[in-house]
Amino acid sequence: MTEQARRAPLQGKIALVTGASRGIGAAAAKRLAQSGAAVVINYHQNQEAAQKVLENIEAAGGRGMIFQADVTRKDQVEAMVATVQEKWTAVDVLVNNAYFPFKVGQLHELSWESFHQAVEHELSAFHNCVQACLPGMVAKKAGKIIVISTRLAQQPLPRMGAYAAAKSALESMANTMAIELGPLGIPVNVVTPAFTLTDASMIMPEAFRERVRETRPLKKHLYPEDVAGAIAFLAGDESSMLTGSHILITGGSHLQL
Ligand SMILES: NC(=O)c1ccc[n+]([C@@H]2O[C@H](COP(=O)([O-])OP(=O)(O)OC[C@H]3O[C@@H](n4cnc5c(N)ncnc54)[C@H](OP(=O)(O)O)[C@@H]3O)[C@@H](O)[C@H]2O)c1
């Protein structure tokens, strides 16, 4: 491997990160750009934050563009992916990351509409992004699909059931796609973070956050940057024989009762 390939293993690749204006998506976009990818920073409402991520990437010598699209809307995702293809080339790496706020509450108390909305957002976003990116990946005979799930999909917490069910179904879609797209040379893998300090997790009180940190074997908070490295690994060639794999990022908490 040349020194250039070692320093920038994603050189020449196009990575689309959904929900990249903040949190894990922003950290992933920066990390992928550091590895040489040209990054599409998708956002929903927060243009200023997306612009800051882009400026950060460009200041470090990387390449990117911001793109507003509600990923639950098929037409908007198609327009985004078509624009990327026109300006650059087809997307090589799709990071399905956007976070959709959901109704917190016990499952038996939630209205069907609230429950359905959580599932609808999570699954339609993934389906839209895969359908839009896949023709380009197939034409290139290469591609990587990375899905961000949550530890709650396997390790439930009361009142988070709508989110957990949506993410469990998302993981199931990823597993099926790993089998279906493997023969096309497109791996599909899942990154499963535990509770990570971002805007989304700030709905939990400080005492909860501290308790999570204290009960983790590694005794540390999880930050978006701790998740971004695994995403970069899955985007690159060193993970070429991984598909249908789930990488847990928990600081060890998955080992505990
Ligand atoms: N934080 C945790 O504890 C944790 C733990 C496990 C897994 N996760 C997963 O990690 C992923 C990222 O979560 P996070 O905590 O980093 O979230 P976050 O900091 O709240 O950021 C959410 C991101 O999603 C974008 N977004 C929201 N709705 C969108 C839509 N309809 N279309 C496109 N983008 C949209 C937001 O864009 P705007 O800025 O424009 O609103 C923002 O960039 C999610 O899949 C989440 O389930 C999080």
The ligand as an SDF file (V2000), in Angstrom:
LIG
                    3D

 48 52  0  0  0  0  0  0  0  0999 V2000
  -27.3390    9.9890   20.5480 N   0  0  0  0  0  0  0  0  0  0  0  0
  -27.4750    8.7450   20.9610 C   0  0  0  0  0  0  0  0  0  0  0  0
  -27.4790    8.4300   22.1630 O   0  0  0  0  0  0  0  0  0  0  0  0
  -27.5810    7.6350   19.9400 C   0  0  0  0  0  0  0  0  0  0  0  0
  -27.3800    6.3290   20.3910 C   0  0  0  0  0  0  0  0  0  0  0  0
  -27.5050    5.2890   19.4940 C   0  0  0  0  0  0  0  0  0  0  0  0
  -27.8100    5.5550   18.1780 C   0  0  0  0  0  0  0  0  0  0  0  0
  -28.0190    6.8280   17.7600 N   0  0  0  0  0  0  0  0  0  0  0  0
  -28.3450    7.0150   16.3400 C   0  0  0  0  0  0  0  0  0  0  0  0
  -27.3490    7.8270   15.7480 O   0  0  0  0  0  0  0  0  0  0  0  0
  -27.9040    8.5670   14.6580 C   0  0  0  0  0  0  0  0  0  0  0  0
  -27.5800   10.0480   14.8340 C   0  0  0  0  0  0  0  0  0  0  0  0
  -28.1530   10.4960   16.0530 O   0  0  0  0  0  0  0  0  0  0  0  0
  -27.5950   11.8110   16.7770 P   0  0  0  0  0  0  0  0  0  0  0  0
  -27.7660   11.5750   18.2330 O   0  0  0  0  0  0  0  0  0  0  0  0
  -26.2660   12.1680   16.2340 O   0  0  0  0  0  0  0  0  0  0  0  0
  -28.6830   12.8940   16.2880 O   0  0  0  0  0  0  0  0  0  0  0  0
  -28.6860   14.5010   16.4180 P   0  0  0  0  0  0  0  0  0  0  0  0
  -27.4240   15.0110   17.0240 O   0  0  0  0  0  0  0  0  0  0  0  0
  -29.9910   14.8770   17.0360 O   0  0  0  0  0  0  0  0  0  0  0  0
  -28.7020   14.9670   14.8800 O   0  0  0  0  0  0  0  0  0  0  0  0
  -29.7790   14.6140   14.0850 C   0  0  0  0  0  0  0  0  0  0  0  0
  -29.4170   14.8230   12.6200 C   0  0  0  0  0  0  0  0  0  0  0  0
  -30.4560   14.2690   11.7890 O   0  0  0  0  0  0  0  0  0  0  0  0
  -30.8870   15.2800   10.8930 C   0  0  0  0  0  0  0  0  0  0  0  0
  -32.2840   15.0670   10.5060 N   0  0  0  0  0  0  0  0  0  0  0  0
  -33.3920   15.0520   11.2980 C   0  0  0  0  0  0  0  0  0  0  0  0
  -34.4960   14.7970   10.5640 N   0  0  0  0  0  0  0  0  0  0  0  0
  -34.0740   14.6630    9.2730 C   0  0  0  0  0  0  0  0  0  0  0  0
  -34.7350   14.4380    8.0460 C   0  0  0  0  0  0  0  0  0  0  0  0
  -36.0610   14.2620    7.9950 N   0  0  0  0  0  0  0  0  0  0  0  0
  -33.9930   14.3870    6.9140 N   0  0  0  0  0  0  0  0  0  0  0  0
  -32.6470   14.5680    6.9460 C   0  0  0  0  0  0  0  0  0  0  0  0
  -31.9700   14.7770    8.0950 N   0  0  0  0  0  0  0  0  0  0  0  0
  -32.6710   14.8360    9.2310 C   0  0  0  0  0  0  0  0  0  0  0  0
  -30.6600   16.5900   11.6250 C   0  0  0  0  0  0  0  0  0  0  0  0
  -30.6290   17.6710   10.6890 O   0  0  0  0  0  0  0  0  0  0  0  0
  -30.8830   19.2220   11.1830 P   0  0  0  0  0  0  0  0  0  0  0  0
  -29.6780   19.6060   11.9980 O   0  0  0  0  0  0  0  0  0  0  0  0
  -30.9860   20.0010    9.9270 O   0  0  0  0  0  0  0  0  0  0  0  0
  -32.1330   19.2220   12.0000 O   0  0  0  0  0  0  0  0  0  0  0  0
  -29.2910   16.2940   12.2520 C   0  0  0  0  0  0  0  0  0  0  0  0
  -28.2570   16.4630   11.3280 O   0  0  0  0  0  0  0  0  0  0  0  0
  -29.4080    8.2640   14.6750 C   0  0  0  0  0  0  0  0  0  0  0  0
  -29.6730    7.2540   13.7210 O   0  0  0  0  0  0  0  0  0  0  0  0
  -29.6550    7.7640   16.0810 C   0  0  0  0  0  0  0  0  0  0  0  0
  -30.7580    6.9040   16.1520 O   0  0  0  0  0  0  0  0  0  0  0  0
  -27.8990    7.8890   18.6170 C   0  0  0  0  0  0  0  0  0  0  0  0
  1  2  1  0
  2  3  2  0
  2  4  1  0
  4  5  1  0
  4 48  2  0
  5  6  2  0
  6  7  1  0
  7  8  2  0
  8  9  1  0
  8 48  1  0
  9 10  1  0
  9 46  1  0
 10 11  1  0
 11 12  1  0
 11 44  1  0
 12 13  1  0
 13 14  1  0
 14 15  2  0
 14 16  1  0
 14 17  1  0
 17 18  1  0
 18 19  2  0
 18 20  1  0
 18 21  1  0
 21 22  1  0
 22 23  1  0
 23 24  1  0
 23 42  1  0
 24 25  1  0
 25 26  1  0
 25 36  1  0
 26 27  1  0
 26 35  1  0
 27 28  2  0
 28 29  1  0
 29 30  1  0
 29 35  2  0
 30 31  1  0
 30 32  2  0
 32 33  1  0
 33 34  2  0
 34 35  1  0
 36 37  1  0
 36 42  1  0
 37 38  1  0
 38 39  2  0
 38 40  1  0
 38 41  1  0
 42 43  1  0
 44 45  1  0
 44 46  1  0
 46 47  1  0
M  CHG  2   8   1  16  -1
M  END
$$$$
